[in-house]
Amino acid sequence: MAGVSTINEKDKIIIFTDLANLTGEDALSVMSEAVDVISQYQPKSVFSLVDMTGMRFNKIVIEKVTEVARMNEPYVKVTAIVGLNSVAKLIAKSVIKLTGRNTVLFDQIEEAKNWLIDESN
């Protein structure tokens, strides 16, 4: 289900932003919701999981992703992103470099969750 939710995994809280298969305004709306939710947490306390499976990237979406990454930066300790194809991974790596975020790309959600839990210890 698209949107932002909280996952309690092994007594660790992960903020999950589900952008899977969203396009256009729906994706932009969920990204704005993520900023609202994440900004309520203490600085550098959020473990963020983002599912971008099936997303279509265009200039507007890339600009919004970059903006959201910058806005969430004070609150997010680490981010795991899943679901990107090879072209989207290249775009994501550019955004990660631009924003300086501690972000790792994964192919599977479980793998990403496990990494986030390890990072929280």
C-alpha positions as a Markdown table, in Angstrom:
| # | Residue | x | y | z |
|---|---|---|---|---|
| 1 | Met | 0.0 | 0.0 | 0.0 |
| 2 | Ala | 1.5 | 3.3 | -1.1 |
| 3 | Gly | 2.3 | 5.9 | 1.6 |
| 4 | Val | 4.4 | 6.3 | 4.6 |
| 5 | Ser | 4.2 | 3.9 | 7.6 |
| 6 | Thr | 6.2 | 2.7 | 10.6 |
| 7 | Ile | 7.6 | -0.8 | 10.7 |
| 8 | Asn | 8.6 | -2.3 | 14.0 |
| 9 | Glu | 11.2 | -4.9 | 13.1 |
| 10 | Lys | 13.1 | -6.7 | 15.9 |
| 11 | Asp | 12.3 | -3.8 | 18.3 |
| 12 | Lys | 13.7 | -1.3 | 15.9 |
| 13 | Ile | 11.6 | 1.4 | 14.2 |
| 14 | Ile | 11.9 | 1.9 | 10.5 |
| 15 | Ile | 10.1 | 4.6 | 8.5 |
| 16 | Phe | 8.9 | 2.9 | 5.3 |
| 17 | Thr | 8.1 | 5.1 | 2.3 |
| 18 | Asp | 6.2 | 3.0 | -0.2 |
| 19 | Leu | 6.5 | 4.5 | -3.7 |
| 20 | Ala | 6.1 | 1.2 | -5.5 |
| 21 | Asn | 4.4 | 1.5 | -8.9 |
| 22 | Leu | 3.5 | 5.2 | -8.3 |
| 23 | Thr | 3.7 | 7.8 | -11.0 |
| 24 | Gly | 3.3 | 11.5 | -11.3 |
| 25 | Glu | 1.3 | 13.3 | -8.6 |
| 26 | Asp | 0.8 | 10.2 | -6.4 |
| 27 | Ala | 4.6 | 9.8 | -6.1 |
| 28 | Leu | 5.1 | 13.5 | -5.4 |
| 29 | Ser | 2.3 | 13.4 | -2.7 |
| 30 | Val | 3.8 | 10.4 | -0.9 |
| 31 | Met | 7.3 | 12.0 | -1.0 |
| 32 | Ser | 5.8 | 15.2 | 0.6 |
| 33 | Glu | 4.1 | 13.0 | 3.3 |
| 34 | Ala | 7.5 | 11.4 | 4.0 |
| 35 | Val | 9.0 | 14.8 | 4.7 |
| 36 | Asp | 6.1 | 15.6 | 7.1 |
| 37 | Val | 6.5 | 12.3 | 9.0 |
| 38 | Ile | 10.3 | 12.2 | 9.2 |
| 39 | Ser | 10.6 | 15.8 | 10.3 |
| 40 | Gln | 8.8 | 14.9 | 13.5 |
| 41 | Tyr | 11.7 | 12.7 | 14.7 |
| 42 | Gln | 14.9 | 13.7 | 16.5 |
| 43 | Pro | 17.9 | 14.6 | 14.4 |
| 44 | Lys | 19.8 | 11.7 | 13.0 |
| 45 | Ser | 17.4 | 9.1 | 14.5 |
| 46 | Val | 15.4 | 7.8 | 11.5 |
| 47 | Phe | 16.2 | 4.5 | 9.8 |
| 48 | Ser | 14.5 | 5.0 | 6.4 |
| 49 | Leu | 13.4 | 2.3 | 4.0 |
| 50 | Val | 12.1 | 3.4 | 0.5 |
| 51 | Asp | 10.6 | 1.1 | -2.0 |
| 52 | Met | 10.8 | 2.5 | -5.5 |
| 53 | Thr | 9.8 | -0.7 | -7.4 |
| 54 | Gly | 8.3 | 0.2 | -10.8 |
| 55 | Met | 8.6 | 3.9 | -10.4 |
| 56 | Arg | 9.0 | 6.0 | -13.6 |
| 57 | Phe | 11.6 | 8.7 | -13.3 |
| 58 | Asn | 11.4 | 12.0 | -15.1 |
| 59 | Lys | 12.9 | 15.4 | -14.4 |
| 60 | Ile | 10.2 | 16.4 | -12.0 |
| 61 | Val | 10.4 | 13.2 | -10.0 |
| 62 | Ile | 14.2 | 13.3 | -9.8 |
| 63 | Glu | 14.1 | 16.9 | -8.6 |
| 64 | Lys | 11.5 | 16.0 | -6.0 |
| 65 | Val | 13.6 | 13.0 | -4.8 |
| 66 | Thr | 16.6 | 15.2 | -4.5 |
| 67 | Glu | 14.6 | 17.9 | -2.6 |
| 68 | Val | 13.1 | 15.3 | -0.2 |
| 69 | Ala | 16.6 | 13.8 | 0.5 |
| 70 | Arg | 17.9 | 17.2 | 1.4 |
| 71 | Met | 14.9 | 18.1 | 3.6 |
| 72 | Asn | 15.1 | 14.8 | 5.4 |
| 73 | Glu | 18.9 | 14.8 | 5.8 |
| 74 | Pro | 18.9 | 16.3 | 9.3 |
| 75 | Tyr | 16.6 | 13.6 | 10.7 |
| 76 | Val | 17.7 | 10.5 | 8.8 |
| 77 | Lys | 20.6 | 8.4 | 10.1 |
| 78 | Val | 20.6 | 5.9 | 7.2 |
| 79 | Thr | 18.5 | 5.0 | 4.2 |
| 80 | Ala | 17.9 | 1.8 | 2.3 |
| 81 | Ile | 16.3 | 2.0 | -1.1 |
| 82 | Val | 14.9 | -1.1 | -2.9 |
| 83 | Gly | 13.4 | -1.8 | -6.3 |
| 84 | Leu | 15.5 | 0.2 | -8.7 |
| 85 | Asn | 16.4 | -1.1 | -12.2 |
| 86 | Ser | 19.9 | -0.5 | -13.5 |
| 87 | Val | 19.1 | 2.9 | -15.1 |
| 88 | Ala | 17.3 | 4.1 | -11.9 |
| 89 | Lys | 20.3 | 2.9 | -9.8 |
| 90 | Leu | 22.6 | 5.2 | -11.8 |
| 91 | Ile | 20.2 | 8.1 | -11.2 |
| 92 | Ala | 20.0 | 7.2 | -7.5 |
| 93 | Lys | 23.7 | 7.1 | -7.2 |
| 94 | Ser | 23.9 | 10.6 | -8.6 |
| 95 | Val | 21.3 | 11.9 | -6.1 |
| 96 | Ile | 23.1 | 10.1 | -3.2 |
| 97 | Lys | 26.4 | 11.8 | -4.2 |
| 98 | Leu | 24.7 | 15.2 | -4.6 |
| 99 | Thr | 23.0 | 15.0 | -1.2 |
| 100 | Gly | 25.8 | 13.3 | 0.7 |
| 101 | Arg | 23.3 | 10.9 | 2.4 |
| 102 | Asn | 24.3 | 7.6 | 3.9 |
| 103 | Thr | 22.2 | 5.5 | 1.5 |
| 104 | Val | 22.6 | 2.0 | 0.3 |
| 105 | Leu | 20.7 | 0.4 | -2.7 |
| 106 | Phe | 19.3 | -3.1 | -2.4 |
| 107 | Asp | 17.4 | -5.5 | -4.6 |
| 108 | Gln | 15.1 | -7.0 | -1.9 |
| 109 | Ile | 13.2 | -5.5 | 1.0 |
| 110 | Glu | 14.2 | -8.1 | 3.5 |
| 111 | Glu | 17.9 | -7.6 | 2.7 |
| 112 | Ala | 17.4 | -3.8 | 3.2 |
| 113 | Lys | 15.5 | -4.3 | 6.5 |
| 114 | Asn | 18.2 | -6.5 | 7.8 |
| 115 | Trp | 20.9 | -3.9 | 6.9 |
| 116 | Leu | 18.9 | -1.2 | 8.6 |
| 117 | Ile | 18.5 | -3.3 | 11.8 |
| 118 | Asp | 22.3 | -4.0 | 11.8 |
| 119 | Glu | 23.0 | -0.3 | 11.3 |
| 120 | Ser | 20.8 | 0.5 | 14.3 |
| 121 | Asn | 22.8 | -1.6 | 16.7 |
